[in-house]
Amino acid sequence: MLLCSNLLYAQQKDYSKDVQSTDAIISALYEVISGEAGQPRDWNRFKNLFTPDAKLIPTSKTKEGKISYASMTPADYTQMFESRVATGFYERELNRLTDAYGTIVHVFSTYETRESKEGPVTNRGINSIQLLKTHERYYIMNIFWCGENTGFLLPDHYMKGRIE
């Protein structure tokens, strides 16, 4: 029994530094989903960032102009992402605007994606991230995002290259 608990303890990682500040949780989010083709992601670290009922909501606009969205749990996202792990994926934050009041923090995070760390940019967009601030830590409650496309070009004021 003691050996079993020691093995379990050794396999657990401490993710507490990921959730101690707005900067830490946003950095952890981008880090955990990024990596080379075939590189396993630490989905336990990913899951630790979220509230149990968190949602991830991508939006898009078709060529015909129709607006659509999907709503996923963190578990749905990891399952979808695993089907794409054959290609590399790097998401990097370019700019951040943050507003906070009491227990709520809203982060408007401009991003770019690449299939390799130094490869060409494959997409850009904005992640609207809602955080819950408790006495102990921060949690991601929702990530609502829109990739750049025809009709939705990123305005200059979201591309200033600053993180605040």
Long-range contacts (C-beta under 8 A, 24 or more apart in sequence): 13-42, 13-44, 13-45, 15-44, 15-45, 15-48, 16-137, 18-45, 18-48, 18-49, 19-48, 19-49, 19-137, 19-138, 19-139, 20-137, 20-138, 21-138, 22-98, 22-100, 22-105, 22-107, 22-131, 22-138, 23-163, 24-138, 25-49, 25-131, 25-138, 25-139, 25-140, 26-93, 26-96, 26-107, 26-109, 26-129, 29-129, 29-140, 29-143, 30-91, 30-92, 30-93, 30-111, 33-81, 33-89, 33-91, 34-89, 34-90, 34-91, 34-92, 35-88, 35-89, 35-90, 36-88, 36-116, 36-117, 37-85, 37-86, 37-87, 37-88, 37-115, 38-85, 38-86, 39-85, 39-88, 40-85, 41-78, 41-81, 41-85, 43-78, 46-74, 46-78, 47-74, 47-75, 47-78, 49-74, 49-139, 49-140, 50-74, 50-139, 50-140, 50-141, 51-132, 51-139, 51-140, 51-141, 54-139, 54-140, 54-141, 54-142, 54-143, 55-141, 55-142, 55-143, 55-144, 56-142, 56-143, 57-142, 57-143, 57-144, 57-145, 58-145, 58-146, 58-147, 59-144, 59-145, 59-146, 60-146, 60-147, 60-149, 61-149, 61-150, 61-151, 61-152, 63-150, 65-151, 87-115, 88-114, 88-115, 88-116, 88-117, 88-119, 89-113, 89-114, 89-115, 90-114, 90-115, 90-116, 90-117, 90-119, 93-163, 94-124, 94-159, 94-161, 95-158, 95-159, 95-160, 95-161, 95-162, 95-163, 96-162, 96-163, 96-164, 97-158, 97-164, 98-164, 100-133, 102-133, 103-132, 103-133, 103-134, 104-130, 104-131, 104-132, 104-133, 105-130, 105-131, 105-132, 105-133, 105-138, 106-130, 106-131, 107-131, 108-158, 110-154, 110-158, 110-159, 123-147, 123-148, 124-148, 124-154, 125-154, 126-154, 126-158
